[in-house]
Amino acid sequence: MSTYQNKFPVIAIDGTASSGKGTLAKKLAVFFGFDHLDSGMLYRIYAHEVLKKKIQEVDKIDINIELFNDKTLYESKNLRSELVSKTASKIAKNEFVRKQLINLQRHFADKPPSRKGSVIDGRDITSVIVPNAEVKFYIDASLEKRAKRRQIQLNLPEKEYEKVFYEMKTRDYNDKNRENCPLIKTKDSLYIDTSNISERMVLDIAIKEVKKKIDFI
Ligand code: C5P
């Protein structure tokens, strides 16, 4: 087990793709005045670079990719495409890639711009990145609901639903079954199924949990 100890309070959120974890993370950050880090974005930016440089063997990457030199990339719709999603999930298996990103994430946890705390969402935040986080959540929803959300988010026609469904199923499988830092629900994470409840309800449940675990003066 890692001995890393976060210096500011962290709300750690793991979960499946399109489960609503990102939306929850953003809203919690606003509510508590914390800073938000979408760790999936780091893997997507990495994947984008891999695609741009036409690196074929993504399983064998051992180069230090220059991240974050292009701020406009963050807003780029490209980063949410299915191709980038798929590539991100592939490179996420790579130990070298994960090691590079661990420090970036912990640095954010220890130096949040607000100097109050952070909300970090991803796949291994509760288990590996910030194992001593003050509050932990595991967010999930049925595959059908998540694929539908994704299809709408990407503005794709109805006929694309099945393709999105199967790509998401494969990505879930890869994320949960890889050797390095798989997506798991830790014992101390609160499980929230967002299939049939509103975003507002998810937020209310989460706010209650955070208030139980962190003392706000
Ligand atoms: O969260 P999002 O869907 O944007 O993440 C894209 C991919 O990046 C995931 O499918 C996963 O393979 C990888 N990822 C990861 N660990 C994280 C965040 C994302 O492996 N902490």
Residues whose N, C-alpha, C, O or C-beta is under 5 A from the ligand:
A	BS01	C5P	A17 S39 G40 M41 Y43 S85 A88 S89 A92 D121 G122 R123 D124 R171 D175
